[in-house]
Every structure is written in structure tokens, then in C-alpha cells.
Amino acid sequence: MSRESLSPARLEAFSDGVIAVIITILVLELKVPAQDGLAGLREVFPVVFLYLLTFVQIGIYWVNHHYLIDEAESVSHGALWANLIFLFCLSLFPFATEWIGTRGLTHFTAALYAATSILPGVSYNLLWVQVRRQSTAPTHASWGKQAASVGLYLAAIPAAYWHPAASLALISIVSVMWLLPPRSIPAEEVCGPLLKSAQVSGASTADTAPPPGQTR
């Protein structure tokens, strides 16, 4: 592959197209209720709320995906596959939303939605690691914030069997966390231990290396 074929711009354009299709499919899942008036609104309110929550989640991923790709100086083979895995996981949202629209908000459907929310979170972390390995630019999100998000998604699964609304509340907390505009975090602050380890390793190599022109 040429250098141009691995440019961040092409990756970003492809991802934008896929995310646009996912949002389009999502809105097509909204159905007109059988009843009219307020009774109809009450009937579809859980589905409409879930649609809004899902739209916000996908929108947050889209925004942060832009921030992440802007940090990429080049795109590795691993980043390409990590991005495809992330987009696949994101594409499962319309399926989980439609399931609730058909079966109603139950303990199982809420747990299924929470489990579906975990997959894009984990796969985004994988993509973040791939990009940060080859980037020295300040990062838009800390590892701790991403781990906390996945933790809340995990907690939402057992919470669904206590009360479906509690599960959706935990997922909503994650959305609120990411709605705030990101601040640039220096690379040393994100992966300080790794950088420190690399510096120590480099120093020890320099100490043991022979002077130029000499051999051991």
C-alpha cells in the first residue's frame, strides 16, 4: 500500500459515511403508534427516549472519532482493522434499539442494550491505543475516562435486572460525561509510565553502546 492510501483523511471520510448510514437506519426504526393523541405518545415515549439516547451516543462517538483521527500522524494496518471493528460495533445500535421497539423495555432488552453499548466503548479504546502508539500530539481523552465509561456500561447490565430505567440512567451518565468539550492532555500525562520506561530503556542502551567507530 502507498503512503497516501493509509492517510488519516481517507479513514475519517470512510468512517463518516458509515456513521451517517447508521444514523439513517436508526431513524427509520421509529414507527407511528397504533393509538392517536396523548395515548400514542405515551406508547412510543420509551422508544423515542431510547432513539434520542442512541443518537446522542453515536454523535459523541462521531465527535470524538474526529478528535482521535486528528491526532493520528499516520494510519497503521492495525488502526485500519481497529477502526473497522469499531464501526461494526457501532452498527449494532439500530438492532438493539429495534429490539426494544418491538419487545418493549424489559429487563432483558435493557440488558441487551447495555451490552450493545459496551462493544463500541471497548472497540473505541482499541482504536485509541492504535492511534496513540504512533502519535505525539496531545490526546483529547484520558485512558481513565474511557475505562470509567466501559465500567458504567458493565454496571448497566446487572442494573437492568433490578430496574430497566436504572440501566438506561447509567448509560445516560456516560453520555453526559462525554458531552463536555475535551481538553488537550499531554502525551506524558496519558502514558507517563510507558514513556518513562522507554526513556530508561533508551538511557541504558546508550550507556552500554560502544563509542562510534569502536566495536566490542
N, C-alpha and C positions, 0 to 999 in steps of 0.2 A: 504493500500500500504506500501511496505517496504521502508526504507530509501534509499536503492540502486535504487529502481525504480523511485525515484524523484531526481536522481543525475543530475547536470548540464550537464555532459558529454553526457548522453542519449538524453537530449533535444537538445544539439548542433548537435549531429550526425543526428538526425531526421530532423532538420531544414536544415542542409547541403544537405541532399538528396532531399528534396522538392525544395530548391532553384536551385539545379542542373537541376532538371526536368523542372522548369520554364524557365531557360535559354535555354535549349534544344528546348522546344516548341517555344520559341521566334525566334530562328534562322531558324526554319522550315517555318516560315511565310514569309521569303524572297523569292520572286518569280522572275524568269527571265523575263525581259520586252519583249514585243512583237517586238519592234524595236531593231536593232543591232547598234553597234558603239556608237558614242557620243550621238546620239538621244536617245538611250536606257538608257544610263547613266543619262541623264537629266530627263528622265521619272521616274526613280526609285530613284533619289537623295533624295527627301523628305522622302521616306520610309527608305532608308539606314541611313540617318541622325537620324531619329526617332529611328531606331533599335539601333544605337550607343548610343543615349541618354538614352534609356531604359536599355541597357546593363550596362551602367555606373551607373545608379540609382540602379539597382538590385545589382551590385557589391559593391556599397557603403553600402547598407543595409547589405549585407553579411559580409563585413569587420566589421562594427560597431556592428552587432549582435554578432560576436565573442568577441569583446571587452566587450560587455554588459554581456554575459554569463560568461566570465572570472571573472567578478566582483561578480557573484552570489555565495554565500556560501551554499545555498540550494535552491531548487525549490519548491515553494508552489503550491497548487491547482490552485490559481488564475493566477500564472505565466504560468502554462501549457495552460490554456484556452486563456490567452492573447497572447501567442506565436502562438497558432492555428489561432486566429483571424488575427494576423499579416501576417502569411503565406497565409491565404486565400486572404487578400487584395493584397498581392504581386503577387499572381497568376492571378490577373485580368489584369496585364500589357500586356500579349500577346493578349488578346481580344481587348483592346483599340488600340494596335499597328496594328492589322489586320484590324480593322475598318477603320483606316486611309489609310492603304494599298489598301483597296477595294473602299472606297468612295472618297479618296483624302483628302488633307489638306484643310479643310474648317473651317468656324467659329465654327460650331457645333462640328466637330471632334476634333478640337484643345481644345475646352472647355471640351469635354468628356475626353480627355487625361489628362487635368489638374485636373479634378475631380477624375480620377482614381489615379493620383499621390498623392492626398490628403490622400486617405484611408490608404496606408502603413505608411505615416508620422504620422497620428493620432494613428494608432494601435501600432506603434513602441513606441510612447510616453507612451501608456498604459502599454506596456511590461516593459518599463524603470521604471515606477513608481512601478510596482510589484516587480521588482528585487531590486530596491534601498530601498524598505521598509525593506528588510532583509539583506542588505549588508552594511558593514562599510568600504569597500575598496574605494579608490579614484575612482571617476567616469570619464569616457572618454569624456563625453559631458555635457554641461550645459543645464539646462531647457530653458534658453533664446535662445540658438542656435536652439533648436528643435522648439520652438514656432515661431521663425523667419522663419524657413523653411516652416512650415504649413501656415504662413501668406503669404509668397510668392506664395505658391501653390493656395491659395484662390484668390489672386490678379490675377493669371493667367487665371482664368475663365472669368471675365469680359474683360480682355485684349484680349482674343481670339475673342471677337465680335468686337473689334476695329481693330485688325490685328492678324491673327493666328501666324505669326512669333514672335510677341511681347510676346505671351503666352509661346511659346517654349523658348524664351530668358530668361524669369523669372524662368522657371523650370531649365534651364541650370545654372543660377546663384546659385541655391540651390546645384546643383551637384558640382560646383566649391568650394562652401563653405565647403563641406564635403570631398573633395579630399585631403585637407590639413591633415597631420597626427595629431591625437588628442594628447592633453596633459592631464596628470592626474590632476583632480580637487579634492581637499579635500572635504570630505562629508560636512564639516561645511560650505564651500563656496557655495555648491549647495543648501542645505536646512537648512541654518543657522537659520531662524526664527522658523522652526519646532523643531530643536534641542534645541534652546533657550527656547522654550515653554515647551519642555519635561523636561529640567533642572529645570525650575521654578516650574513645577508641582511636580517633584521629591523632590525639596527642601521643598515645602510647606507640602508635605506628611510626610517628615522626621520631620518637626517641630511639627506637630500635633500628630505624632505617640507616644504612651506611651513607657517608657523605658522598656527594656527586663525584663520579669518576673513580670510586673505590668499590671493591667487591669484598664480600665476606670471606 
